[in-house]
């Protein structure tokens, strides 16, 4: 799932594994991780190219 980071944030995968994300970056990460960051207000979903084409009909 592609997301854009709204602020700097860290995500802990395991006790010793942390991934850092910088504000403004666009990343493609697993859906569960993306949903956690979106729910916390640290990120927003980036529409895919296919979704944009569907909106434009």
KAZI-V312264 format. One record per helix or strand. SS is the DSSP state (H for helix, E for strand). FROM is the first residue (numbers start at 1). TO is the last residue. If there is no record, write none. Layout:
ss	from	to
SS	FROM	TO
SS	FROM	TO
This chain:
ss	from	to
E	2	5
E	9	14
E	17	21
E	26	28
H	31	39
E	43	45
H	49	56
